[in-house]
Amino acid sequence: MDVGADEFEQRLPRLQELVLGADFVGLDIEFTGLRTSLSGPQQISLFDLPSEWYLKTRQSARQFTICQIGLSVFTSVEGEPNKYVAHSYNFFLFPTTFGILDSEFSFQASSVQFLNQYGFDYNKFLKNGIPYMNEEQEKKIKHSILTGNWRVRSSLDKDQIKVVIDEVTRWLALAEEGDCMTLPGITGFQAFTVQLVLKQALPGIQAVRTDHGVTVKKAGKQHRWYLEGASCDGEGRWKEKLLLSARGFSVFFQMLVKAQKPLVGHNMMMDLLHLHEKFFRPLPESYHQFKRNIHRLFPVLIDTKNVTKDIWKELNFPRVSNLSEVYEVLNSDLNPTKNSGPVIIHASECEKYAETKYPHEAAYDAFLSGSVLLKVAHLLLWRLHSAGPAPEPSFALCLEALAPYLNQVNLIRAGVPKINFSGPDYPSVRPPVLLLSVSRWPGVSEEQVYREFQNLCKFDVRRLTRNQFLLLTNKFKDARSVLKEHRGHPTLRVALYRHWRHSPDVSCLLQVCGVVTTWALLAFLLGRPSP
């Protein structure tokens, strides 16, 4: 089900009810871009420590914005613990523009092209996106609203509001006491802005939001006196409503955080960066502070990419490259628990995905993530109890089976394969670093070295000295292959990198120590008294 700004406030109570009663929530987010087009040392690399990877990717999360959030709320059916109902929603978002808030964000051509390919509706994003803000932005706008120090910044809004004021002013000149007029097409947060402007510009009228727009009523003298007398009492409530509308999706985000339900995604690291930046606080410079914040917001995270990557080879499943393929394998005869696995049905108002596939639509991918979680958990339970009778499945048992994978989120192209949000990160399990020594190739660059090996395998390249480079891949077979073919190469000689032997810093330190030791020995010999 698609939800935009026009429907959001009306659906909010039902959404809160669903989340509070859920077993877990599936999540997927679509962005206006993925990674900034930085080159050289700013590109993410297999050489990166998690903290380095975070600092490089942090810039992308700040530069691009969210255009669609998909949530799929999974709830087990009472009396049938192995049966779940999924309520799936697409939320189209657009940053709040009000008063001092006027966000800037970028589009990445490849991301726009990708979303277009899968039918993304940019009109819903740009024209009917739900507003949102983080806590720092909320403090600023709250101060502006409560102090009355706000103004319309957007030229489009200014033009529209000028037209509205002119229209209402002309109508007032001819209207009788008690007459009403409706300003159609003004809904959601925009309606609050129009109400506030009319209240300040034309005292003595009453402006009320309706389903069809804003209705303006001309007040008589007695009613005008009443409005003026009641304005102080109602102004606080008015401003609170205005702030609530300006916060938009951030209100639901706080509900989600407060509910403390397990949050499930597939390759969800970028999702978490954006959730922090857009709805909580600007991303901190400290990687460890980011981890602490996310763990406090969502104490239970499950990344199905991390889970499936770990068990896929053990089960001899065919290699897959995306979430849809993972889901298809788990629904196939290759899955030994296909017929005994969890039953997942779509809620009556969310049956869009019952028969039709919508890959890379956020709510559909959120549903797939949740479904994969349940099916994989059932597989783990089946393996655990294969020698004896299996207990009746429940989500609590699923969490027990998934315990080794909780709060571990897959990391794309970094020195470690995953981040542990509930403790220290695990050591790297990557193949060893290789040392490339180049001869008879003056002025060779990292890019040239990369191109030299790209037909054989994909390496990340980092310069060590003028004629030496470090090579790193995430596949052991590629490392073995290059070592075998280039160990005795006349111009491109490859060997295992040994830090104490090959590091320029270590060599420099040893040279300094040698010089100091030599001088100390000479001083000792020359300063020794003659017999």
N, C-alpha and C positions, 0 to 999 in steps of 0.2 A: 504494500500500500504506500502510495506517495503522499508525503505530508509537506506542505509549504507554509508560508507565513499566514495565509488566510485561514488555514485549518488548525494550526498548531495549538493555540490557546484552548480551543474547544476540546482537543484530544488529550491535553496534558493530564487531566485527572485519570483517564483510562490508562494512559501510559504508566503513570505512577503505580496504579493498582496492579498492572501486569508485572512490573519489575519487582515490586515487593513480594509477589507470590511466586516468582520464578525460581527455578533451580540454578540457571546460569543464563548469561547473555552473550550471544554471538555478535561480533563487531567486524565491520569493514569500512574503510574510508577511501573516497576518491579525491584526488588533489588536482590543482591547476598545474602542478609540476612536481617532479620527484627530486631531482638533484640539480644544483646550480652547475653551470657549465664552466667549472674551474679547471685549470690545467696544472700540470707539474705537481708540486708537493701538496697542493690542496685537494687533489683527487683521492678518493678512498682507495685503500690498498691493503693487500694481504700482510703488509709489514706493520699495519696500524695496531697499536694497543687499543683496547676498548675506549679509553679516555680520548685518544687521538681521533678515533673514528667518530666519537660523539661530537667533538668540537668541529670537525669538518661537516658533519651532517646537520648540526644545529643551525647553520646558516640557511640551509635549504628549507627547514621547517619554518624559519622566520620569513623567508622570502615568498614562499607559495602559500596558498590558503586551501581550505577545505571547500569543496563544492557539493559533496554529498556524503552523508553518513548513513550506513546501513546497520540496523540493529535487528537481531532475531532473538526474541525472548522465548526460551524453552521452559516449559512447565510440565512436570510429570502428571499423568492422569491419576486421580485418586482411586486407589484400589487396583491399579494396573501399573506397577512401578517400572515396567519396561516399555511403557508407552508414553510418548511426549507430544504435546501440542506446541507448534511454533507460530508465534505472531511476528511477522516480518514487516519492517517499515523502512522506507527510504525518506530521509530528511534532507531536503535541499536547503543549504545554508548560504548566507551572505553576510559579511561583516556589518555590524551596526554603524550607521552613519547618523549621528545626532550630536548637536552641540559641538564640543571640542573633538569628538571622535570622527576621524575620517581616515580609515586604514588604507595602506598601499600594499598591493600584492602583484605578483608577476604570473604570466602564463608561459608555459613551455610548449613550443610548437608540437613536439612529439607526443606530449601528454594530451593535448587537445585533439590531435589526430587519432590517438588511441581511443579516447572516449567517444569521439564521433563514429569510429568504426563499430562501436558496440551500442550505438543509438542513444547516447547521453543527450538529455534535453537541456540545452544551455539556457533556454528561455525560463525554465522553472528555477534555475540557479540564479540568473541575473535579475529576473522580474519578481519572483515570489520566494526568494530565499529567506529563511528564518534568520533574524538577527542573532548575534551572539557577542560575547565579550569575556575577557578574563578578569580576574579579581582586581588587578591594578586599574584596568580601564573602568571597571564598575565603580571604584572609589572616586575616580575623576568625574564621571558622569553623575554620580549620586550627589557629589558636592555641588555641581553646576545646577542640578535640578532643585535641590533643597534650598540653595541660596538665590535661585531665580536668575543666576548668571549663565544664561545659555543663549545660543543664537543658531539660526539655520545657516549651515555652511554650504550645502550643495546648491549650485546655481540652478539645477533642475528643480529642486524643492522650492527655491526662492521664487522661480517663475510660476510654479504651480500654485504656491500659496498666495502670490500676488493676484493671480486670476481668481482664486477662491474669495479673497477679501473683496475684490472689485464686484464679484457676482453677488455676494451677500449684502454688500453696501447698497447696490442698486435695488435689490429685493426689499431691504429694510425701508427704503424711502416710500415704497408703495404698499407695504404689508400692513395689515391690521394687527391689533393686539391679539396674541394667541395663535397667529398664523404660523405655519411650519413650511420649511422647504428641505429637500434632501439633496445632499451633494453625493452623487453616485460614484462608485469606483474607488472610494477612499476607504481602505480597510487596514486592519492590522496595526502595526506600530505607526504607520503614516497617519492614521486617523487620530492618534494621540497628539501628534505634532500639530495637525490642523486644529484640533480642539483647543490646544494651548494658545496658539496664535490668535484664534478668533476671540478667545476669552480676554486676551490682553488688548487686542486691537479694537474690539467692539463690545464694550461693557453693556450689560443689560440684555444680552441674548443668552439663550441656553443652547449648548451644543451637546448632542448625545450620540454616541456610537450605536449603530444598528447593523444588522446583517447585510444591509444594502449600501451602507456608506455612513455619512454623518448627517444627522437631522438637526436643523437649526430652528429654534422657536423664538419668536419675538415676544419679549416679556412686557407686561403692563407695568405701570408705576408701582403698584403694590407688590407685584411679583419681583420687580427689579430691586425693590428695597429688601425683599426676602433673600434674593440671591446675594446681594452685597453683604447682608448680615450673616448669611450661612457660608460665605466664601472662606472665612477663616477656618471654620470647622471642617469643611470638606476639602480644603486645599491639601492637607496632609495626606488624606486618602487618595486624592487625585495624583499627587506626586509619586506615591508608592505604586499606584497602578501604572503610571508612566514608566517608572524604573523597571517594574516587572516586565512590561512589554519590551523595553529596550534590551533587557538581558536575554530575552528569547530562549534559545536552546540551552543557554548556560543554566537556566533554572532546572531543566531536565538533567543536565550533567550533574548538578549537585544532588539531585534525587538519586541518580545512578551511583554516585560515590557513597551517599549515605546508606544505600541498600546493601553495599558490601557484597554483592553477588560475584561469583567467579566470572571473569571476563575472558572470552575465548576469541582468538583470531588466528589468521594464517599469515605467517611472515609479518608480524604485527609491530615491528620496531618503529617504523615510520608513523604508524597510527598513534603509538604512545607519545612520540615526540610532539605530534600535532595536538593531541588531547591536552598535554601539559601547556603548550604555548598558547593555544586558542581559548581554553576554558579555565585553566587554573592560574598559572603565572607565566611570565616570560621565562624561557628556558635559561637556567642558571649556567654560569661558566663552569661550575664544578660538575664533573661527571658523577661523582659519588653523591652529591646533593640531588641531582636528577634521579638517581636510583632510589634514594630514600623517599623522595616526594612521590614517585610513582607507586612504590610499595605501600605508602601510607594511603594513597587514593584507592588503589586496587590491590588488596592483600593477596588475592589469588588470581594469577594470570596463567593461561594455558595457551601456548602457541602450537597449533597442530602441525605446523611445518617442522618444528623441532621434534615433536613426538614421532611423526611418520618417518622423518629422515633417519631416526635412530632405529626403528624396528623394521623398516622396509626390507633391508637385505636379509634379516633373519627369517622373514616370512617368504623369501624368494618371489616377491611381487615384482612385476615388470617396472622398469624405470619410468618415472613420471616427472613432468616439468612444472605443473601448475595444480591449483586447488581442484579444478574441475576433473582433471585426470585422476587425482587421488580419490575423489568421490566415486568416480566410475569404477575404479578397481575394487573399492570396498563394497560396491553394489553388484559386483560380478561373481561368477562361480569360483573365482580364485580365492575368494574369502570363505574360509571354512565355516564361519558363523553367519553366513548370509541369511539363512532361513530362521535362525534363532536370535538374531540381533534385535536391537531396539526398533520399535514401530514409531515412526515419526509422521505426524499428520499436520497439515496446514490449518490454521484457524479459518473459520468461515469467511471472515472479511479479508483474509490474506491468501486466497487460493490462486493468485496469479502464477505462482511457481509450481503448482501441483502437476501440470502437464508440460509446461514450456520452460526451456532453459534460457536464462538471461545472464550469460557470463559477464563478469566485471560490472554488473549493476550491484551497488553496494549491499542492498538488503539480501539479494540472492547469494552473494558471496558470504555474507554473514550467516545465512541459513546453512550453506554448505559447510562452513567452519564448524558450526554447532553439530551438524549431522556427522561429520568426520570424527569429531571428538567422541560422540557416543558410540560410534561403530568401532573405533580403535580401542576405546576403553573396554568394550565388550570382548574384543579379541584378546586383550591382555588378561581379562578375567577368565576367559576360556583356557588360555595357556596355563594360568595359575592353578586352575582346578581340573586340569585334563585327566589327572589320575583318579579323581574321585567325584562325588556329586557336587555340582556347582550350586551355590546359594542363589536365592531369588535375586535377580539384579535390581539395583537401585542406584540413584545418582551418588549417594554416599559411598557405595562400593566402587563406583566408577572413579571417584576422587582418590580412594585408597589405591586403586590400581595405577592411577596416574601420578601418584606421589613423587616418584623420581623425576618427573618432568615439570612440576609446578614452579612457576615464576622463572622459568628459563625460556628466554626469547631468542629466536634465531637471529643471527647477525650476518648480513650479506657482505662478503668481501672484506674481511678483517683478520687480524692475527689470531683471534679465537672464534670458534663457530657459534657461540651463544653468550648471552649476558644473563647472569643470575641476579635477579632483583631482590632476593631475600638473603643474600650473603656474598662472600667473595666470588669473583669470577673464576671459572675453571681454567687450568693451564691449557696452552695450545696443543692441539693434536694434529697440526699441519705437518706436511712433509718437511724434511730438513732444508735449510737455506743452501743454495748452491752459489759457488764463486766462479764467475766468468772472467778469465784473463784474456785480454785482447792484444794481439800483436799485429804489426804491419797494417794498422787501420787508424791513422792519425785523425784526431778530432771526432771520434765516434761518440754519438749521443745515446741517451736512454731510449729515445724513440727508434733509432736505427737498430739497436739491439733487440727491441721488442719486435720489430718487423722481421728481423732475421730469424726469429724462432716461432713466429705466429703460425706458420704452416705446420709446424711439428706439434706444438701445444701452446697453451696460453700461460705466460709468465708475467708476474709483476716485476718490474726492473727498478733497481735503485743504484745510483752510482756510489762506489766505495772510494776509488782513487781515480786518477786520470785514465788509467787503462784497465780498471777492474770494476766489475758490476756484481751486485747481488741479484740472484734470481729466486723467485718464490712462486710455487703453484699450490693449488689445493688438492692435487691428485698425485698420489704416490707413484702411480705407474708412469706419469709424465716425467717426474724427477728421475726415476730409474732409467727411462728411455734416453733422456738427454745426457745423463752421466755416461751411459754406455756408448753413445754415438760421438761424444765430443771430448772424451777423456784425453785422447791423444791427438786432437785436432790441431793442425799447424797454426791457425790464427785465432781460433775460438776454443780455448781449452777450459773445460768445466771440471770442477772438483767440489767436494763437500766443503762448506765454509766452517772454519774453526775460529771462534772468536779470539782466543788467546794467541792464535798464530797469525791471523790475517787482519785483525782490526788495526787501522792506522793509529787509533788512540792508544792501544796496548803497545804497539811498536814504539810509539813516541815515548810512552812512559818507561819502557824498558831501556830505551836509549838514554833518557835522562838519568835513570837509576845507574846505568853503566858509567856515565860521565861522572856523576857524583861519587860513585864508589871508587873510580880511578883516582880522582882528585883527593879523596880522603886517604886512599892508600899511599899516594905520593906524599901527602902532607905528613902522614905518620912516619914514612921512611926518612924523609928529609929532616923532620923535626926531632928524630931520635938522637940523643946525645952519643957522641963517639965513646968507645970503650977506653 
